[in-house]
């Protein structure tokens, strides 16, 4: 096994350029073939300016709060990311009296900049391959549980060594190439992150769900934050009013020159998850999961939207929740459409047939990879996965009571001692509306019952619904919200007293926990076998195609993607590669009939006066979730835009990259600056970004 893994390094770094213009590439070991292709597309700087040099552009790129990407654009620590990445921060500071989500926000002084709980940015400091070190200690001979324990211990040891040299650093180890390689990445985290600028939702989310995942786009999807640091060290520090703006040694410079069709473009950011090595069986499973996710979220969103439309206070509380839910509701629908339209499962099956023939001839991984076993494993898991996905989408973070009911059985830390131990729910009433959540719960319970195929996974509380509430799930949900102490402010629940299980919410939580545990036992029993086969499948593909460079699936580590500004063609219809102000004005004027295009009158006036200003553009860059907010650079590492979406016709790209259709949608940096200037009058920020 060690020889197999070592050979993978060679094929990753010493490869031909035949498929070099696709992928999400790690920077520290960027294949020569890939860099040469970048230059062929127009990149003008030496490789060192990407990763190795003190002023390498990677030093300006950040992981934004663990779910997005961003870029530092000033000597005083300004960070650009997407509006939808800052959505929750903007919402959390909004009230009916001061609705920053609806009306926007601009901090005119440093003192006006707003701190944000549980937000951070991470700078990657270093990355290295530690696979050989692991193999030297017999890693390949361990079972999956032993590997997990060993990786955890090695990560702790390496983290300690890193912190001894610099206490502001942290290290994490992640698998790459489906677990055939392991990389250690060192980061520096800044946890004092403050909101500086946000445009109104009408512009930051222009087009809403109507345009989400679509092209053409005109969305001005950006928000601005600032990193704050210890005043003595310029290093990371917990929030303090005494902290000062962070002063990076280097930051991204903004281009005012723009681009043309065919211009070089690259993104750098933190793509979350792709599964492009996934087997045809895995894609079939993903298809089923997508369908269930879309169905349940569609039901939930209908309730949310009705309550949001009826109340401004409810809308403020649910704007972010609705956006998060609907984003992957539509993604799931689009991915399944693409899987069908391009015949992706059949394509994978054909490739696997070729791979099996090569395996028979080469003898590679003989006795390990077994497609018949893989098929059986997936079939067995699928029998449970449908019920699990339905359970997950119904009960996990769907409504506040279900969340609390699960928490008391899974992770709540009681205070006090003995019989006097108690659990007290945190008062987060500013994040949900009881009437809205209650109706969501009742609606989802009814939907769960109607959609569930295997009645073994029907929680016991449905007997209560039938016996005491005549089968009415909404009456049961209302009963829970009214009677359970889980929803009472300052109420205490005593887990060591008989009264604990008499609480209807606590009993409800136990029932859904028991179903979860039953589902997890079934799934975990087969997971390792599937993971092993998928790892072998990846290793076989890499060996069979060792004359080509290969990138690892995304795993929320820094990646670079390169390409060109370019339209696509669907059914003989060219998409165009850029949108301009008049196209947005045209949509704005339909706002009375299409809610997602409704904007303030001043926005129409602004855009009418903008001439043919560029708004958004298409590139062949490879993106996925997590890339939101990724800087888009030109051939000289200058910022030309921020990535914020992909196009509908390539939503299968998480599992298959179609170079003819896959496009990254970016907001033009000139559009960003226009709104900061003409709407926000943010002179101090614009001057700050122009400092040398």
C-alpha positions as CSV (number, residue, x, y, z in Angstrom):
1,X,0.0,0.0,0.0
2,X,2.8,2.4,0.8
3,X,4.3,2.0,-2.7
4,X,0.9,2.6,-4.2
5,X,0.5,5.9,-2.2
6,X,4.0,7.1,-3.0
7,X,3.4,6.5,-6.7
8,X,0.4,8.8,-6.5
9,X,2.7,11.7,-5.7
10,X,4.5,11.2,-8.9
11,X,1.4,11.1,-11.0
12,X,0.0,14.2,-9.3
13,X,3.2,16.3,-9.9
14,X,4.7,14.8,-13.0
15,X,1.9,14.8,-15.5
16,X,0.9,15.9,-19.0
17,X,-1.3,18.9,-19.6
18,X,-4.1,17.1,-21.4
19,X,-6.8,17.9,-18.9
20,X,-5.0,20.7,-17.0
21,X,-7.7,23.4,-17.5
22,X,-10.2,21.9,-15.1
23,X,-10.2,21.5,-11.3
24,X,-9.5,22.9,-7.9
25,X,-5.8,22.7,-7.4
26,X,-3.8,22.9,-4.2
27,X,-1.1,25.6,-4.4
28,X,1.9,24.2,-2.6
29,X,2.3,21.3,-5.1
30,X,0.7,22.9,-8.2
31,X,1.7,20.6,-11.1
32,X,4.0,22.1,-13.7
33,X,1.6,21.2,-16.4
34,X,-1.1,23.2,-14.7
35,X,1.0,26.3,-14.3
36,X,2.1,26.1,-17.9
37,X,-1.5,25.9,-19.0
38,X,-2.2,29.0,-16.8
39,X,0.5,30.9,-18.7
40,X,-1.0,29.6,-22.0
41,X,-4.2,31.3,-21.0
42,X,-2.4,34.5,-20.3
43,X,-1.1,34.4,-16.7
44,X,1.8,36.8,-16.5
45,X,3.5,36.2,-13.1
46,X,6.0,33.6,-11.8
47,X,4.6,30.7,-9.7
48,X,6.1,32.2,-6.6
49,X,3.6,35.0,-6.8
50,X,0.9,32.5,-6.2
51,X,2.2,30.7,-3.1
52,X,5.9,30.9,-2.1
53,X,6.8,34.6,-2.2
54,X,6.3,36.9,0.8
55,X,3.9,38.9,-1.3
56,X,2.2,35.8,-2.9
57,X,-1.5,36.5,-3.5
58,X,-2.6,33.5,-1.4
59,X,-1.7,35.7,1.7
60,X,-4.6,38.0,0.9
61,X,-7.2,35.2,0.6
62,X,-9.2,34.0,3.6
63,X,-11.5,31.3,4.8
64,X,-14.6,33.4,5.8
65,X,-16.2,32.0,9.0
66,X,-16.0,28.4,7.9
67,X,-18.5,28.6,5.1
68,X,-17.3,31.1,2.5
69,X,-14.2,32.8,1.1
70,X,-13.0,36.3,1.1
71,X,-10.1,38.6,0.3
72,X,-8.2,41.4,2.1
73,X,-8.2,44.6,0.1
74,X,-6.6,47.3,2.2
75,X,-3.7,47.9,4.5
76,X,-6.2,48.3,7.4
77,X,-7.7,44.8,7.1
78,X,-10.8,45.4,5.0
79,X,-12.3,42.1,3.7
80,X,-14.6,41.6,0.7
81,X,-16.9,38.7,0.6
82,X,-20.4,38.1,-0.8
83,X,-23.5,39.7,0.6
84,X,-25.0,36.3,1.1
85,X,-21.9,35.3,3.2
86,X,-22.5,38.3,5.4
87,X,-26.3,37.7,5.4
88,X,-26.5,36.4,9.0
89,X,-24.3,39.1,10.4
90,X,-26.3,41.8,8.7
91,X,-29.6,40.1,9.9
92,X,-28.3,39.8,13.5
93,X,-27.8,43.5,13.8
94,X,-31.1,44.3,12.2
95,X,-34.3,45.4,14.0
96,X,-37.6,46.8,12.8
97,X,-36.3,50.2,13.7
98,X,-32.9,49.8,12.1
99,X,-33.3,47.2,9.4
100,X,-29.8,46.9,7.9
101,X,-30.9,44.0,5.8
102,X,-33.6,46.0,4.1
103,X,-31.9,49.4,4.0
104,X,-28.2,48.6,4.1
105,X,-25.4,49.7,6.4
106,X,-22.3,51.9,6.3
107,X,-20.0,52.5,9.3
108,X,-18.8,56.0,8.7
109,X,-16.1,55.7,11.4
110,X,-14.1,52.8,12.9
111,X,-16.2,53.2,16.1
112,X,-19.3,52.5,14.1
113,X,-18.1,49.1,12.8
114,X,-20.2,46.3,14.3
115,X,-18.7,43.2,16.1
116,X,-20.0,39.8,15.2
117,X,-20.2,36.8,17.5
118,X,-18.8,33.5,16.3
119,X,-17.3,34.9,13.1
120,X,-13.7,34.7,12.0
121,X,-11.3,34.7,9.1
122,X,-8.5,32.2,8.6
123,X,-5.3,32.8,6.7
124,X,-3.5,29.7,5.4
125,X,0.2,29.8,6.4
126,X,1.5,26.5,5.1
127,X,0.4,23.1,3.7
128,X,2.4,19.9,3.3
129,X,1.8,16.2,2.5
130,X,2.3,14.0,5.5
131,X,1.3,10.7,3.9
132,X,4.7,9.2,3.9
133,X,5.1,9.9,7.6
134,X,1.8,8.2,8.3
135,X,2.8,5.2,6.2
136,X,6.1,4.8,8.1
137,X,4.0,4.2,11.3
138,X,1.9,1.5,9.7
139,X,-1.1,3.7,8.9
140,X,-2.1,1.5,5.9
141,X,-2.4,-1.5,8.2
142,X,-5.0,0.1,10.5
143,X,-8.7,-0.2,10.2
144,X,-10.8,2.9,9.8
145,X,-11.4,3.4,13.5
146,X,-7.7,3.1,14.3
147,X,-6.9,5.5,11.5
148,X,-9.2,8.1,12.9
149,X,-7.8,7.8,16.4
150,X,-4.2,7.9,15.1
151,X,-4.9,10.9,12.9
152,X,-6.4,12.7,15.9
153,X,-3.3,12.0,18.0
154,X,-0.9,13.0,15.3
155,X,-2.9,16.3,14.7
156,X,-2.6,17.1,18.4
157,X,1.2,16.4,18.4
158,X,1.8,18.5,15.3
159,X,-0.5,21.3,16.6
160,X,1.5,21.5,19.8
161,X,4.7,21.8,17.8
162,X,3.3,24.6,15.7
163,X,2.0,26.5,18.7
164,X,5.3,26.2,20.5
165,X,6.8,28.3,17.6
166,X,3.8,30.6,17.3
167,X,0.8,30.5,19.7
168,X,-1.4,32.2,17.1
169,X,-1.3,29.2,14.7
170,X,-3.4,26.1,14.5
171,X,-3.0,23.0,12.4
172,X,-5.4,20.5,10.9
173,X,-5.0,17.3,9.0
174,X,-7.5,16.3,6.2
175,X,-7.7,13.5,3.7
176,X,-7.2,14.2,0.0
177,X,-7.9,12.0,-3.0
178,X,-10.6,10.0,-1.1
179,X,-8.2,9.2,1.7
180,X,-5.3,8.1,-0.5
181,X,-3.2,11.2,0.7
182,X,-3.2,13.3,3.9
183,X,-2.2,16.9,4.0
184,X,-1.4,19.0,7.1
185,X,-2.4,22.7,6.8
186,X,-1.4,25.5,9.2
187,X,-3.7,28.5,9.7
188,X,-3.8,31.8,11.6
189,X,-7.4,32.7,12.8
190,X,-8.7,36.2,13.6
191,X,-11.9,36.2,15.6
192,X,-12.6,39.9,15.9
193,X,-14.4,40.5,12.6
194,X,-16.7,43.6,12.2
195,X,-19.3,44.6,9.7
196,X,-18.4,47.7,7.8
197,X,-20.6,48.0,4.7
198,X,-23.7,46.2,3.4
199,X,-25.9,47.3,0.5
200,X,-29.7,46.9,0.7
201,X,-31.0,43.4,0.2
202,X,-32.8,44.5,-2.9
203,X,-29.3,44.8,-4.6
204,X,-27.3,42.3,-2.6
205,X,-29.8,39.6,-3.3
206,X,-31.2,41.1,-6.5
207,X,-33.1,38.4,-8.5
208,X,-33.7,36.3,-5.4
209,X,-34.8,32.8,-6.1
210,X,-36.0,33.8,-9.6
211,X,-32.4,34.3,-10.7
212,X,-30.6,32.0,-8.2
213,X,-28.2,29.6,-10.1
214,X,-29.3,31.4,-13.3
215,X,-27.7,33.5,-16.0
216,X,-27.8,36.3,-16.9
217,X,-27.3,37.9,-13.5
218,X,-27.1,41.4,-12.2
219,X,-26.8,40.8,-8.4
220,X,-24.4,43.1,-6.5
221,X,-23.4,40.3,-4.2
222,X,-20.8,41.8,-1.8
223,X,-20.4,42.9,1.8
224,X,-17.5,44.4,3.6
225,X,-16.0,43.5,6.9
226,X,-12.8,44.4,8.8
227,X,-10.3,42.3,10.7
228,X,-9.4,43.6,14.2
229,X,-6.2,42.7,16.0
230,X,-4.3,43.0,19.2
231,X,-2.9,46.6,19.4
232,X,0.5,45.4,20.7
233,X,1.2,42.5,18.4
234,X,-1.0,43.1,15.3
235,X,-2.0,39.4,15.9
236,X,-5.2,37.6,16.6
237,X,-7.2,38.6,19.7
238,X,-10.6,38.0,21.1
239,X,-13.0,40.8,20.7
240,X,-12.1,43.9,22.7
241,X,-13.0,47.6,22.3
242,X,-9.3,48.2,22.5
243,X,-8.5,46.1,19.4
244,X,-7.3,48.0,16.4
245,X,-7.6,47.4,12.6
246,X,-5.3,44.6,11.4
247,X,-2.4,45.7,9.2
248,X,-1.5,42.9,6.8
249,X,1.9,43.0,5.1
250,X,0.2,42.4,1.7
251,X,-3.3,42.8,0.3
252,X,-5.0,42.4,-3.0
253,X,-4.9,45.3,-5.4
254,X,-8.0,46.3,-7.4
255,X,-8.0,46.5,-11.1
256,X,-9.9,49.3,-12.9
257,X,-8.9,48.0,-16.3
258,X,-11.6,45.3,-16.5
259,X,-11.4,42.3,-18.9
260,X,-12.6,41.0,-22.2
261,X,-13.9,37.8,-23.5
262,X,-11.0,35.4,-23.5
263,X,-9.2,37.3,-20.7
264,X,-7.4,35.2,-18.1
265,X,-9.2,34.7,-14.8
266,X,-8.5,32.7,-11.7
267,X,-10.3,32.2,-8.4
268,X,-8.7,31.4,-5.1
269,X,-10.8,30.3,-2.2
270,X,-12.1,27.5,0.0
271,X,-14.5,25.2,-2.0
272,X,-16.4,23.1,0.4
273,X,-17.2,19.7,-1.1
274,X,-17.1,17.9,-4.4
275,X,-17.4,14.2,-5.3
276,X,-16.0,13.9,-8.8
277,X,-14.4,10.5,-8.1
278,X,-17.8,9.2,-6.9
279,X,-19.0,5.9,-8.3
280,X,-22.1,5.5,-10.4
281,X,-23.7,3.9,-7.3
282,X,-22.8,6.9,-5.3
283,X,-24.4,9.2,-7.8
284,X,-27.6,7.2,-7.8
285,X,-27.7,7.6,-4.0
286,X,-27.0,11.4,-4.3
287,X,-29.9,11.6,-6.8
288,X,-32.3,10.1,-4.3
289,X,-31.0,12.4,-1.5
290,X,-31.4,15.5,-3.7
291,X,-35.0,14.6,-4.4
292,X,-35.9,14.2,-0.8
293,X,-34.1,17.4,0.2
294,X,-36.0,19.4,-2.4
295,X,-39.3,17.9,-1.4
296,X,-39.1,18.6,2.3
297,X,-37.5,22.0,1.9
298,X,-40.2,23.0,-0.6
299,X,-42.8,22.2,2.0
300,X,-41.0,24.1,4.8
301,X,-40.3,27.1,2.7
302,X,-43.9,27.6,1.8
303,X,-44.7,28.1,5.4
304,X,-41.8,30.3,6.1
305,X,-42.5,32.6,3.1
306,X,-46.2,33.0,4.1
307,X,-45.3,34.2,7.6
308,X,-42.4,36.4,6.3
309,X,-44.7,38.1,3.9
310,X,-47.2,38.9,6.7
311,X,-44.7,40.4,9.2
312,X,-41.6,42.5,8.9
313,X,-40.4,41.3,12.3
314,X,-40.7,37.6,11.1
315,X,-39.0,38.4,7.8
316,X,-36.0,39.8,9.6
317,X,-35.7,36.7,11.8
318,X,-36.1,34.3,8.8
319,X,-34.4,36.0,5.9
320,X,-31.1,34.2,6.5
321,X,-32.8,30.8,7.3
322,X,-35.0,31.0,4.2
323,X,-32.0,31.9,2.0
324,X,-29.9,29.0,3.3
325,X,-32.7,26.5,2.9
326,X,-33.8,27.7,-0.6
327,X,-30.3,27.8,-2.0
328,X,-29.8,24.0,-1.8
329,X,-33.4,23.3,-2.4
330,X,-32.9,24.8,-5.9
331,X,-29.4,23.3,-6.2
332,X,-30.8,19.8,-5.6
333,X,-33.5,20.3,-8.2
334,X,-30.9,21.6,-10.7
335,X,-28.4,18.9,-10.0
336,X,-30.9,16.1,-10.6
337,X,-32.0,17.8,-13.8
338,X,-28.4,17.9,-15.0
339,X,-27.7,14.3,-14.0
340,X,-30.7,13.3,-16.2
341,X,-30.0,15.6,-19.1
342,X,-26.3,14.5,-19.6
343,X,-26.9,10.9,-18.7
344,X,-24.3,11.1,-16.0
345,X,-25.0,7.8,-14.3
346,X,-24.6,6.0,-17.6
347,X,-21.4,7.9,-18.4
348,X,-20.0,6.8,-15.0
349,X,-21.0,3.2,-15.7
350,X,-19.3,3.2,-19.0
351,X,-16.1,4.6,-17.4
352,X,-16.3,2.0,-14.7
353,X,-16.5,-0.8,-17.3
354,X,-13.3,0.5,-18.9
355,X,-11.7,0.8,-15.5
356,X,-12.6,-2.8,-14.6
357,X,-11.1,-4.0,-17.9
358,X,-7.8,-2.1,-17.1
359,X,-7.8,-3.6,-13.6
360,X,-8.1,-7.1,-14.9
361,X,-5.2,-6.6,-17.3
362,X,-3.0,-4.8,-14.8
363,X,-3.8,-6.7,-11.6
364,X,-3.7,-3.4,-9.7
365,X,-5.5,-3.5,-6.4
366,X,-6.4,-7.1,-6.9
367,X,-8.4,-8.5,-4.0
368,X,-9.3,-5.0,-2.8
369,X,-11.5,-3.2,-5.3
370,X,-14.7,-5.2,-6.0
371,X,-17.5,-3.5,-8.0
372,X,-20.0,-6.3,-7.2
373,X,-19.4,-5.7,-3.5
374,X,-19.6,-1.9,-4.0
375,X,-23.0,-2.4,-5.6
376,X,-24.3,-4.5,-2.8
377,X,-23.0,-2.1,-0.1
378,X,-24.7,0.8,-1.7
379,X,-28.0,-1.1,-2.2
380,X,-28.0,-2.0,1.5
381,X,-27.3,1.6,2.5
382,X,-29.9,3.0,0.2
383,X,-32.6,1.0,1.9
384,X,-31.9,3.1,5.0
385,X,-30.6,6.4,3.4
386,X,-34.1,7.4,2.1
387,X,-35.5,7.3,5.6
388,X,-32.4,9.0,7.1
389,X,-32.6,11.9,4.6
390,X,-36.3,12.4,5.3
391,X,-35.6,12.3,9.1
392,X,-32.7,14.8,8.7
393,X,-34.5,17.3,6.6
394,X,-37.5,17.1,8.9
395,X,-35.9,17.4,12.3
396,X,-32.4,18.9,12.1
397,X,-32.5,22.7,12.5
398,X,-35.9,22.8,10.9
399,X,-37.7,24.4,13.9
400,X,-36.6,25.6,17.3
401,X,-38.5,23.1,19.4
402,X,-37.1,20.1,17.5
403,X,-33.6,21.6,17.9
404,X,-34.0,22.0,21.7
405,X,-35.7,18.6,22.1
406,X,-32.7,16.9,20.4
407,X,-30.3,19.0,22.5
408,X,-31.5,17.8,25.9
409,X,-30.7,14.2,24.8
410,X,-27.6,14.9,22.7
411,X,-25.1,17.4,24.2
412,X,-26.8,19.6,26.6
413,X,-24.6,20.1,29.7
414,X,-26.6,20.2,33.0
415,X,-25.7,22.6,35.7
416,X,-25.7,21.8,39.4
417,X,-25.3,18.4,41.1
418,X,-27.3,15.3,41.8
419,X,-31.1,15.7,41.7
420,X,-30.6,19.4,41.5
421,X,-28.9,19.2,38.1
422,X,-30.8,21.2,35.6
423,X,-30.8,22.2,31.9
424,X,-31.8,25.7,31.0
425,X,-32.4,26.7,27.4
426,X,-30.7,29.7,26.0
427,X,-33.0,32.6,25.3
428,X,-32.6,33.1,21.5
429,X,-36.1,34.4,20.9
430,X,-34.7,37.1,18.6
431,X,-33.8,34.3,16.1
432,X,-37.2,32.6,15.7
433,X,-41.0,33.3,15.8
434,X,-43.0,30.8,17.8
435,X,-46.1,30.8,15.5
436,X,-44.0,30.3,12.4
437,X,-41.9,27.6,13.9
438,X,-45.0,25.8,15.3
439,X,-46.6,25.7,11.9
440,X,-43.4,24.5,10.3
441,X,-43.2,21.6,12.8
442,X,-46.8,20.6,12.3
443,X,-46.4,20.7,8.5
444,X,-43.2,18.7,8.5
445,X,-44.6,16.1,10.8
446,X,-47.5,15.5,8.5
447,X,-45.1,15.4,5.5
448,X,-42.8,13.0,7.3
449,X,-45.6,10.5,7.8
450,X,-46.9,10.8,4.3
451,X,-43.4,10.4,2.7
452,X,-42.0,7.7,4.9
453,X,-41.8,4.3,3.2
454,X,-40.4,2.2,6.0
455,X,-42.8,2.5,9.0
456,X,-40.1,1.1,11.3
457,X,-38.7,4.6,11.4
458,X,-41.9,6.3,12.4
459,X,-41.3,7.9,15.9
460,X,-43.5,6.7,18.8
461,X,-45.1,10.1,19.3
462,X,-47.2,9.5,16.2
463,X,-49.3,7.2,18.4
464,X,-50.0,10.2,20.7
465,X,-50.9,12.2,17.6
466,X,-53.4,9.5,16.6
467,X,-54.8,8.8,20.1
468,X,-55.0,12.3,21.6
469,X,-55.2,14.6,18.6
470,X,-57.2,12.5,16.1
471,X,-54.1,12.3,13.8
472,X,-53.8,16.1,13.5
473,X,-50.1,16.9,13.5
474,X,-50.6,20.6,13.7
475,X,-52.7,20.3,16.9
476,X,-49.9,18.2,18.4
477,X,-47.2,20.7,17.4
478,X,-49.3,23.5,19.1
479,X,-49.6,21.4,22.2
480,X,-45.8,20.9,22.3
481,X,-45.1,24.7,21.9
482,X,-47.7,25.5,24.6
483,X,-46.9,22.9,27.2
484,X,-43.2,22.0,27.0
485,X,-40.8,23.8,29.3
486,X,-38.3,23.6,26.4
487,X,-40.0,26.7,25.0
488,X,-40.5,28.6,28.3
489,X,-38.1,31.5,29.1
490,X,-35.9,30.8,32.2
491,X,-37.6,27.4,32.7
492,X,-35.4,24.6,34.2
493,X,-35.6,20.9,33.2
494,X,-34.2,18.4,35.8
495,X,-32.9,15.3,34.0
496,X,-32.5,13.3,37.2
497,X,-36.2,13.8,38.3
498,X,-39.2,11.9,37.1
499,X,-40.8,15.1,35.9
500,X,-38.2,15.3,33.1
501,X,-39.6,12.6,30.8
502,X,-43.2,13.9,31.6
503,X,-42.4,17.0,29.6
504,X,-44.0,16.4,26.2
505,X,-41.1,18.2,24.4
506,X,-38.5,16.1,26.2
507,X,-40.5,12.9,25.3
508,X,-40.7,14.1,21.7
509,X,-37.0,14.6,21.6
510,X,-36.3,11.1,22.9
511,X,-38.5,9.6,20.2
512,X,-36.8,11.4,17.4
513,X,-33.4,10.6,19.0
514,X,-34.2,6.9,19.1
515,X,-35.1,6.9,15.4
516,X,-31.9,8.8,14.6
517,X,-29.8,6.3,16.5
518,X,-31.5,3.4,14.7
519,X,-30.8,5.0,11.4
520,X,-27.2,5.8,12.2
521,X,-26.5,2.3,13.4
522,X,-27.7,0.9,10.1
523,X,-25.7,3.4,8.0
524,X,-22.5,3.3,10.1
525,X,-22.4,-0.5,9.7
526,X,-21.9,-0.1,6.0
527,X,-20.1,3.3,5.7
528,X,-16.6,2.0,6.1
529,X,-17.0,-0.7,3.4
530,X,-18.3,1.9,1.0
531,X,-15.5,4.4,1.9
532,X,-12.9,1.7,1.3
533,X,-14.3,0.9,-2.1
534,X,-14.5,4.5,-3.2
535,X,-10.9,5.1,-2.0
536,X,-9.8,2.1,-4.1
537,X,-11.8,3.4,-7.1
538,X,-10.1,6.8,-6.8
539,X,-6.6,5.2,-6.6
540,X,-7.4,3.0,-9.6
541,X,-8.4,6.0,-11.7
542,X,-5.3,8.0,-10.7
543,X,-3.1,5.0,-11.7
544,X,-4.8,4.3,-15.0
545,X,-4.6,8.0,-15.9
546,X,-1.1,8.6,-14.5
547,X,-0.1,10.6,-17.6
548,X,-2.6,13.3,-16.5
549,X,-2.6,15.7,-13.5
550,X,-5.4,15.1,-11.0
551,X,-6.7,17.4,-8.3
552,X,-8.4,16.2,-5.1
553,X,-12.0,16.7,-4.4
554,X,-12.8,19.9,-2.5
555,X,-12.7,19.7,1.3
556,X,-12.7,23.3,2.4
557,X,-9.0,23.8,2.0
558,X,-7.5,26.6,-0.2
559,X,-7.7,25.9,-3.9
560,X,-6.9,27.8,-7.1
561,X,-9.0,27.5,-10.3
562,X,-8.0,29.1,-13.5
563,X,-9.7,29.8,-16.8
564,X,-11.0,32.5,-19.0
565,X,-13.8,35.0,-19.3
566,X,-16.1,33.1,-21.6
567,X,-19.8,32.5,-22.5
568,X,-21.3,29.1,-23.1
569,X,-23.7,27.8,-25.8
570,X,-26.8,25.9,-25.0
571,X,-29.0,24.6,-27.9
572,X,-27.3,27.0,-30.3
573,X,-28.0,30.0,-28.1
574,X,-24.9,31.9,-26.9
575,X,-25.3,33.0,-23.3
576,X,-23.2,36.2,-23.5
577,X,-20.3,36.7,-21.1
578,X,-21.2,39.9,-19.3
579,X,-24.2,41.9,-18.1
580,X,-24.4,45.7,-18.1
581,X,-26.5,48.3,-16.3
582,X,-29.4,48.6,-18.9
583,X,-30.2,44.9,-18.4
584,X,-30.7,45.4,-14.7
585,X,-32.8,48.6,-15.2
586,X,-35.1,46.5,-17.5
587,X,-35.6,43.9,-14.8
588,X,-36.1,46.6,-12.1
589,X,-39.0,48.0,-14.0
590,X,-40.8,44.7,-13.7
591,X,-40.6,44.8,-9.9
592,X,-44.3,45.4,-9.4
593,X,-45.1,42.1,-11.0
594,X,-41.9,40.1,-10.0
595,X,-41.1,40.5,-6.4
596,X,-37.4,39.5,-6.7
597,X,-36.8,42.4,-9.1
598,X,-38.3,45.1,-6.8
599,X,-35.9,47.8,-5.7
600,X,-35.9,51.2,-4.2
601,X,-36.6,54.0,-6.7
602,X,-33.2,55.5,-6.0
603,X,-31.6,52.3,-7.2
604,X,-33.3,52.6,-10.6
605,X,-32.1,56.2,-10.9
606,X,-28.5,55.1,-10.0
607,X,-28.4,52.3,-12.5
608,X,-30.0,54.5,-15.2
609,X,-27.2,56.9,-14.7
610,X,-24.5,54.2,-14.9
611,X,-24.5,54.0,-18.7
612,X,-23.1,50.6,-19.8
613,X,-21.3,49.8,-16.6
614,X,-20.4,46.1,-16.3
615,X,-22.3,44.2,-13.6
616,X,-21.6,40.5,-13.7
617,X,-19.5,38.2,-15.8
618,X,-18.9,34.5,-16.7
619,X,-15.6,32.6,-16.5
620,X,-14.7,29.0,-16.9
621,X,-13.4,28.9,-13.3
622,X,-14.3,25.8,-11.3
623,X,-16.4,26.6,-8.2
624,X,-18.7,25.0,-5.7
625,X,-20.3,25.9,-2.3
626,X,-17.7,27.5,-0.1
627,X,-16.2,29.4,-3.0
628,X,-18.8,32.2,-2.5
629,X,-16.8,35.3,-1.9
630,X,-13.7,34.0,-3.6
631,X,-11.6,36.7,-5.2
632,X,-11.4,36.6,-9.0
633,X,-8.0,37.7,-10.2
634,X,-6.6,38.8,-13.6
635,X,-3.3,37.8,-15.1
636,X,-1.4,40.1,-12.7
637,X,-3.1,39.0,-9.5
638,X,-5.3,42.1,-9.5
639,X,-8.9,41.8,-8.2
640,X,-11.5,42.0,-11.0
641,X,-14.5,40.5,-9.1
642,X,-16.0,38.2,-6.5
643,X,-17.4,34.7,-7.3
644,X,-20.9,34.2,-6.1
645,X,-22.7,31.6,-8.1
646,X,-22.7,28.9,-10.9
647,X,-25.1,28.5,-13.8
648,X,-28.2,26.3,-13.8
649,X,-26.9,24.2,-16.7
650,X,-23.9,23.0,-14.7
651,X,-25.4,22.1,-11.3
652,X,-24.1,18.6,-11.6
653,X,-20.5,20.0,-11.4
654,X,-20.1,18.9,-7.8
655,X,-19.9,15.4,-9.2
656,X,-19.0,16.0,-12.9
657,X,-17.3,19.0,-14.5
658,X,-18.7,19.8,-17.9
659,X,-16.2,22.2,-19.5
660,X,-18.6,23.2,-22.2
661,X,-21.4,24.3,-19.8
662,X,-19.8,24.9,-16.3
663,X,-19.4,28.6,-15.6
664,X,-18.6,30.7,-12.5
665,X,-20.6,33.9,-12.1
666,X,-18.8,36.8,-10.6
667,X,-19.8,40.4,-9.6
668,X,-17.5,42.9,-11.3
669,X,-15.4,44.9,-8.9
670,X,-16.2,48.1,-10.7
671,X,-19.9,47.5,-9.9
672,X,-18.9,46.9,-6.3
673,X,-17.0,50.2,-6.1
674,X,-19.8,52.0,-7.9
675,X,-22.3,51.1,-5.3
676,X,-19.9,51.9,-2.4
677,X,-19.3,55.3,-4.0
678,X,-22.6,56.4,-5.5
679,X,-25.0,54.8,-3.1
680,X,-22.9,54.5,0.1
681,X,-20.7,57.5,-0.3
682,X,-18.0,55.4,1.4
683,X,-15.2,57.8,0.6
684,X,-13.1,56.7,3.5
685,X,-13.2,53.0,2.4
686,X,-12.4,53.8,-1.2
687,X,-9.5,56.0,-0.2
688,X,-8.3,53.2,2.2
689,X,-8.2,50.7,-0.7
690,X,-6.2,53.1,-2.8
691,X,-3.4,53.4,-0.3
692,X,0.0,52.1,-1.4
